[in-house]
Amino acid sequence: MYAVIATGGKQEKVEPGQVLNVELLPGDEGAEVNFSPILLVDNEDVMSTEDELSGVTVTCLLYTSDAADEGLGVDLGGRRII
């Protein structure tokens, strides 16, 4: 099964357990973020209309990037640029 979601002005194909690098999202590390899929494929079933996708969400957990964890960013008055 996979879904296509829109984030950061782009469309991304996501699957369960996948790690995905996206633009900055609001929230703390470990917080859940819900996306409304624009396409969902489950085996041979393809769902793409608003009626089929109503009530369907893709839930993701937020994690920091490796570069931010390693301190490779530049500190500019409390903001980290990576």
matplotlib code that plots the C-alpha trace (Angstrom):
import matplotlib.pyplot as plt

x = [0.0, 1.2, -0.3, 0.6, 0.6, 1.2, 3.8, 6.2, 4.7, 5.5, 3.8, 5.5, 4.9, 4.9, 4.6, 4.3, 7.6, 9.3, 11.6, 10.9, 12.9, 10.5, 10.5, 10.1, 6.9, 5.5, 5.7, 8.1, 10.1, 8.0, 4.7, 2.2, 1.3, -1.7, -1.8, -4.8, -3.7, -4.5, -4.1, -4.2, -3.3, -4.0, -3.0, -5.1, -7.6, -6.9, -8.7, -8.4, -11.8, -12.8, -15.7, -13.3, -10.7, -13.0, -12.0, -8.6, -5.5, -1.8, -0.1, 3.6, 6.0, 8.3, 12.1, 14.9, 17.4, 20.8, 22.6, 20.7, 21.5, 25.2, 25.3, 26.5, 24.2, 25.0, 23.6, 22.2, 20.5, 18.6, 17.8, 19.6, 20.3, 21.3]
y = [0.0, 3.6, 7.1, 10.3, 13.4, 17.1, 18.7, 21.6, 22.4, 19.0, 15.6, 12.7, 9.0, 7.5, 3.9, 2.5, 2.7, 5.0, 7.9, 11.0, 14.3, 17.3, 21.0, 22.5, 21.3, 22.8, 20.7, 19.1, 15.9, 12.9, 14.8, 13.3, 15.2, 14.2, 14.6, 14.2, 11.9, 12.9, 9.3, 6.0, 2.6, -0.6, -3.6, -3.3, -0.7, 2.9, 5.7, 9.2, 11.0, 13.2, 10.7, 7.8, 9.6, 11.3, 10.4, 8.9, 10.4, 9.6, 10.0, 10.7, 11.2, 14.2, 13.6, 16.0, 15.8, 14.1, 17.4, 19.2, 16.4, 16.6, 20.4, 21.1, 24.1, 27.7, 29.4, 32.8, 34.2, 31.1, 29.9, 27.0, 27.0, 23.7]
z = [0.0, -0.7, -0.7, -2.4, -0.1, -0.8, 1.5, 0.9, -2.5, -3.7, -4.0, -2.3, -2.5, 1.0, 2.3, 5.8, 7.7, 5.2, 6.3, 4.3, 4.3, 3.9, 4.3, 7.8, 9.5, 12.7, 15.8, 18.3, 17.7, 18.1, 17.4, 15.0, 11.8, 9.7, 5.9, 3.6, 0.8, -2.8, -4.0, -2.2, -3.7, -1.8, -3.8, -6.9, -5.4, -6.4, -4.6, -5.9, -5.7, -2.7, -1.9, -1.7, 0.3, 2.8, 6.3, 5.2, 6.7, 6.6, 10.0, 10.3, 13.3, 13.2, 13.7, 13.4, 10.6, 11.1, 10.3, 13.1, 15.6, 14.7, 15.2, 11.6, 11.4, 11.9, 15.0, 14.1, 17.2, 18.2, 14.6, 13.1, 9.4, 7.9]

ax = plt.figure().add_subplot(projection="3d")
ax.plot(x, y, z, "-o")
ax.set_aspect("equal")
plt.show()
